[in-house]
C-alpha cells in the first residue's frame, strides 16, 4: 500500500503541475517542483545526521539498562497489557521495556528521547519478526500508537502561542488532550479490528482506566498553575525525569559491577548505524512530500473542501486551519509553519489559529514516522499500518474541529 501512496504523490503532483502550467500559466511550477526535490533530499540527510548524536546517546544508555536488568523490570510492569495487545511477543521480552519508555516519553512531550526509544523498540520487535521485510502485527500496533501519540504536555504549542501574544497560551490544553486521545483510541481500535484483538478484555480495560486516571491527575495539577508558569513547570518536570532515568540506568549498571563506559560505547555504535540506514527511506518519503506540496495539490484540496462544505450549508470558519491538518501527516516542520502562518495572518487568538494549534497537537507526522521507524529495520511491506495510522489522523483532526467549536466558537 505504501508503494501505491508514494507513486500517487508523484502522479497527482504531475497532474497538478500540468494544470498550473497550461491553465494558470504558471510556467515556473516545474522549476519549483524540481528545486523541492533537491531541498528535500538535502533535508533528509540533515535529519539523519541530526539523529546520530541523540541515537548514540540513548542507545548507549539503553545498553547499560539491558545489561543491568532494568529493562526486564520495566517489562514485567506492563507485561499483562502487552501480552494481550501483542500476543506474538513472549513474556519477558526486551521490547516491553523499550515500548514502555517510548510511550512515557511521548506522553511527556520528550521528543528527543521518544524517537531513540521507539527505534530501539522497533529493533527489539524485529527480532521476533519471521518476515524481515514485512511489518509484524506487533510492529504495526506500536507504530500506530506512535503516530497517534498521546501527548500530555504539548509544551512547544504553548510556547508558540505565548510568543505570538496569546491571552491564555494554555487555553488549548484540554482540547489538545481530547483530540490526541481520540486519535489514539481510533488507531488502537482500527488495529484491533484488523488483528482481532479483544479490547474489552478486563486487563486491557483496567490498564486503560489507570492511564486515564493518571493523565487526569497530571492534567489537574498542571491546570492549577498560572498559565505563564505551566510551560516552565512541564519543561522542568520532563528534564528532571529524563536525567533521573539516566542516573537510574547508570546507578543500576554500577551496582551490578558493569563496565558502564564500555557498555555505553557498544550501544552508541548501534546509533550511528541506525541513523545511516535511515537516509534512503527519508529521501524517498520527504522528496515525495515536497513534490506534492510544491505542485499546489494541498492548496487545491482546501479550495475544493471549502466549496463543497459551503454548498451544503456547513460552517466553514475552520477552513483556514486545514493547511495544518493536511500537512501534519506529511511533514512536522511544514505543519508547524502552517500553524504559525495561520497565527500571523488571523491573530493567535482567532478561531482558525486556535483550531490550527489543536490540530498540531492532535497527532504525529505519520509518513515521517513510517519512514523512520520501519526504515530503521529495513521493512518495505507495511501491510495495514498506513490505513490504520490515517484513520487515527482523521479522528484526531475531526475531533480537533469539534472540540474547537465546542470550546471557542
RODRENDREN-594382 format. One record per residue (C-alpha): residue in three letters; x, y, z. Coordinates in steps of 0.02 Angstrom, whole numbers, plus 32768, in hexadecimal, padded with zeros to 4 digits. Each point is the difference from the previous one (the first is absolute). Layout:
N
ALAXYZ...
//
This chain:
409
UNK800080008000UNK808C8078802AUNK80487FE97F51UNK7F5A80337FB2UNK7FF280998071UNK80B380327FD8UNK7FE27FF27F44UNK7F5B805C8016UNK80588096804CUNK806A80147F64UNK7F717FDC7F87UNK7F88807C8050UNK808B8083800BUNK80267FE97F46UNK7F4980167FCEUNK7FF3809A806EUNK809F80497FB5UNK7FBD7FE67F4FUNK7F61805A8032UNK8061808F804FUNK806680127F61UNK7F7A7FF17F7AUNK7F6B804F805AUNK804D807B807CUNK8098802B7F95UNK80777FD8808FUNK80957FC97F97UNK807780038095UNK7FA27F758058UNK80757F797FC0UNK80998061803AUNK7FB1801080ADUNK7FD87F468006UNK80AF7FCC7FCDUNK804C8079807DUNK7F917FB08084UNK80467F547FD8UNK80B2803E8019UNK7FD1805B80A1UNK7FA67F698049UNK808F7F8B7FD3UNK80798072805AUNK7F8980108093UNK7FF67F42800EUNK80BC7FF48019UNK7FFD8090807DUNK7F797FA88066UNK80607F5C8000UNK80A180578034UNK7FA2805E8087UNK7FC07F5A8043UNK80AE7FB3800FUNK802D805680A3UNK7F5B7FE3805AUNK7FF67F4B7FC3UNK80B17FDC803CUNK7FDA805180A7UNK7F5F7FA38028UNK802E7F587FB5UNK809F80088067UNK7F9C801980A0UNK7F867F797FC9UNK808D7F827FF0UNK802F802280B6UNK7F497FEB8035UNK7FF67F5A7FA4UNK809E7FBC804EUNK7FCA803780AEUNK7F567FAB7FF2UNK7F9980A0800CUNK7FAA7FE17F5AUNK7FC07F5A8043UNK7FB8805A8097UNK7FA4807B7F8EUNK7FC47F717F95UNK7FAD7FAA8093UNK7FA380A08031UNK7F9880057F5FUNK80127F4B7FCBUNK7F487FD28021UNK7FCA808C7F89UNK807F7FDD7F77UNK7FE07F447FFEUNK7F4B80267FD1UNK8021808C7F84UNK80977FA77FB3UNK7FE37F45801DUNK80917FCD7F8EUNK807D80598072UNK80337F88808DUNK8002802D80B8UNK80A08051803DUNK8034803D7F53UNK806E809D7FFAUNK7F84805B7F8FUNK7F8680148091UNK807A806F805CUNK8031806A7F69UNK7F4A80157FCCUNK7FD6803980B1UNK808C80827FFCUNK7FC8803E7F55UNK7F4A80148032UNK8031805B80A1UNK807380777FA0UNK7F7780267F81UNK7F8180238088UNK8078807C8050UNK802880537F59UNK80B77FCB8007UNK801C7FED7F45UNK80BE7FFB8010UNK7FF17F628069UNK7F647FB27FB4UNK804B7FE37F52UNK809C7F9F8039UNK7F967F9A8078UNK7F827FDE7F75UNK80887FC87F87UNK80447F8D8087UNK7F537FB68018UNK7FEC7FE57F45UNK80A87FA87FFAUNK7FCF7F918094UNK7F5C7FD17FAAUNK805E7FDC7F5FUNK805C7F748059UNK7F5A7FA2800AUNK7FCB80287F4DUNK80027F657F91UNK7FF380697F60UNK808F807C800BUNK7FBE807A7F7BUNK7F497FF98035UNK7FB780568099UNK7FC27F8C8089UNK7F5D801C805EUNK805D803D809AUNK8068807B7F9AUNK7F6480457FACUNK7FA6801980A5UNK80998055804BUNK801480737F69UNK7F4980347FFEUNK8008802A80BAUNK8095806E7FD8UNK7FAD80597F6EUNK7F668023806BUNK80748033808FUNK7FA4802F80A0UNK80618099803CUNK7FD7803B80AEUNK807280997FF9UNK7FFC805A7F56UNK807E807F803FUNK803B803C7F55UNK7F4F80327FCEUNK7FED806380A3UNK80A780537FDAUNK7FCF80337F4FUNK7F598046803CUNK805880618089UNK807E80477F83UNK7F7280397F91UNK7FAF805B8091UNK7F6E7F8C802DUNK7F96803C8091UNK80047F50804AUNK80867F947FADUNK7FC37F618056UNK7F4880157FD3UNK80137F757F7DUNK80437F82807EUNK7F5F7FA08023UNK7FC580047F49UNK80AA7FBB7FC8UNK7FF67F778084UNK7F527FD27FC3UNK80357FFF7F49UNK809E7F9A8018UNK7FA37F848070UNK7F7C7FEA7F78UNK808B7FE47F80UNK80537F7B806BUNK7F5C7FA88026UNK7FD17FFE7F47UNK80AA7FBD7FCDUNK7FFC7F798086UNK7F4E7FCF7FCFUNK802D7FF67F47UNK80967F908020UNK7F9D7F96807BUNK7F787FE57F7DUNK807C7FC97F7BUNK80677F948076UNK7F697FBE8061UNK803D804180A8UNK7F7C7FFB8088UNK800680AF8049UNK7F757FDC807DUNK80717F89805EUNK7FF7802F80B9UNK80BF8011800EUNK800A80777F6BUNK7F6F80678043UNK8052800880ADUNK80A380437FB7UNK7FA4807E7F91UNK7F9C803C8096UNK80A180118065UNK805280667F77UNK7F66806F7FF3UNK8001802080BCUNK80BA80287FFDUNK7FEA807A7F70UNK7F6D80528057UNK8066801980A0UNK809580497FA2UNK7F8F80707F98UNK7FA98040809DUNK80A680288054UNK803F805D7F67UNK7F5F80617FE4UNK8005803A80B5UNK809C80677FD8UNK800480AC7FB1UNK800B7FFC7F42UNK80A980547FFBUNK80477F7F807AUNK7FB77F657FAFUNK807B7FF27F6FUNK809980168070UNK7FBE7F83807FUNK7FDE7F7C7F7BUNK80AD801D7FB5UNK80507FED80ACUNK7F9C7F628021UNK802F7FB27F5AUNK80B98023800EUNK80047FCA80B7UNK7FB27F5A7FCFUNK807A7FE97F70UNK809B801E8068UNK7FBB7F94808CUNK7FEB7F727F82UNK80B580167FC7UNK803D7FF880B4UNK7F917F688020UNK804F7FA67F6CUNK80B0802F8033UNK7FE27FDA80B8UNK7FB87F557FDAUNK80927FD87F8EUNK807F80398081UNK7FA87F9B8088UNK80077F647F94UNK80BB80207FE4UNK7FEA801C7F45UNK808480637FA2UNK7F8280897FDBUNK807380617F8BUNK80257F6B7F90UNK7F497FCF8000UNK7FD080B17FCFUNK807C80007F6FUNK7FBF7F5A7FBFUNK7F4D80418000UNK803280A77FB4UNK804F7FA87F6AUNK7F557FBD7FD4UNK7FBB80B27FFDUNK807680337F75UNK7FD37F6A7F96UNK7F45801D8017UNK800B80B77FCDUNK80607FD87F60UNK7F857F787FCEUNK7F71807E800EUNK803F80727F74UNK7FB77FA37F67UNK7F557FEF8054UNK7FFD80B78032UNK8034803A7F53UNK7F777F9A7FAEUNK7F76803D8072UNK803180B68016UNK801F801D7F46UNK7F517FBD7FD8UNK7FB580728085UNK806280967FBEUNK7FC47FE17F4EUNK7F4B7FF4803CUNK800D80A3805FUNK805B80637F78UNK7F837FCB7F7AUNK7F70805A8056UNK7F9C7F628025UNK7FE3802E80B7UNK7FC280AF7FD3UNK7F897FB37F82UNK7FBC7F878081UNK7FD7808F8077UNK7FA580647F7AUNK7F9D7F667FCCUNK7FD07FD580B3UNK7FC780B18025UNK7F9380047F64UNK7FB47F558025UNK7FDB802580B7UNK7FBB80AF7FE4UNK7F8E7FBF7F75UNK7FA87F8B807CUNK7FF380848087UNK808D7FC88074UNK805780888065UNK80AD80167FB3UNK805380708082UNK807E7F75801FUNK80387FF17F4AUNK809480778018UNK80487F84807EUNK7FFC7F6F7F85UNK80AF801F7FB8UNK80457FC780A8UNK7F917F657FFEUNK802F7FD17F4DUNK80B9801B8020UNK80077FA880A8UNK80077F4C7FC0UNK808580327F81UNK807980768055UNK8014803880B4UNK8060809E7FD3UNK7F8480257F74UNK7F6C7FF08076UNK8056806F8080UNK802080837F79UNK7F487FF97FCCUNK7FCA801780B5UNK807080988017UNK7FC780487F5AUNK7F4A7FF08037UNK802A805680A4UNK8057808F7FA4UNK7F7680177F7FUNK7F667FF48070UNK8044802380AFUNK80377F818081UNK7F598003805DUNK7F967FF77F62UNK7F937F687FE2UNK80677FBC7F6DUNK80A480158060UNK7FB97FAA8099UNK7FBF7F6D7F99UNK80AA7FF77FAAUNK80597FF380A8UNK7F8C7F738038UNK801E7FA47F5CUNK80BC80138014UNK7FF87FA680A7UNK7F827F7B7FD0UNK806F7F847FA0UNK80B27FDC7FCAUNK804E800E7F52UNK7FC37F5B7FBAUNK80687FEA7F63UNK809F803D8054UNK7FE77F84808EUNK7FDE7F767F81UNK80A180277FA3UNK806C800E809DUNK7FBC7F708068UNK7FE97F7F7F76UNK809A803E7FA4UNK806D7FE48099UNK7FE17F447FF3UNK7FF27FF27F43UNK7F447FE07FF5UNK7FB680217F53UNK7F547FAE800AUNK7F9B805D8083UNK7F5A7FA27FECUNK7F72805B805AUNK8071807C805CUNK7FDB80937F8CUNK7F437FEB7FFDUNK7FF47FEE80BEUNK80758094801CUNK7F9B806E7F8AUNK7F5F7FCE805AUNK8051803D80A1UNK803480A27FA9UNK7F50801C7FBDUNK7FB57FE380ADUNK807B807C804EUNK7FDD80877F7EUNK7F437FE98007UNK8002800680BEUNK806D809C7FF9UNK7F7A80577F99UNK7F717FC4806FUNK8051803280A6UNK803A80A37FB1UNK7F4B802F7FDCUNK7FCD7FC080ACUNK808280658060UNK8020809B7F97UNK7F7780247F80
//
